[in-house]
Amino acid sequence: MAYELESSLLVPASPMTVYRLVSDVTRTGEWSEQTYLVQWDGDDHGEGATFTGHNRTPDREWSTISTVVTALPGEEFAWSVGDAGVIWGYRMRPSPEGTLLTEFTRFGPRAEVVFSQRFGEDAARQIEIRRQAAVGGMPVTLSRISELLAS
């Protein structure tokens, strides 16, 4: 049930410009398929900082607390979501045409345990719902980020 996924797109901006956008989690609602509002939980925005994300799909609405696990300007910004520790993030690699931006997620063994405890026999289905949402959502997210960077 564990999985790792990623999707990449060449975007029209420098790695530092891309980093400044994607690390401003308060703007996530401008590109996310599910997250409509994010607020920092304090003044620190580097590694170890936390933020609360508010999410919705047609089936449900929920909030999560995430912790920044990587904050390398111009290279990578990543966070761990809630007690399941699902990792989400962005990697930036310079390109002559801009930046190769990669969105990634890792749903690991800890998340499997948390989902099994939370959903019981329905855990595998719940995990697959999230995996499919990521597969479909990441290209849309990257396209929206690219449009913001081009404007």
Secondary structure, 3 states (H helix, E strand, C coil): CCEEEEEEEEECCCHHHHHHHHCCHHHHHHCCCCEEEEEECCCCCCCCCEEEEEEECCCCEEEEEEEEEEEECCCEEEEEECCCCEEEEEEEEEECCEEEEEEEEEECHHHHHHHHHHHHHHHHHHHHHHHHHHHHHHHHHHHHHHHHHHC
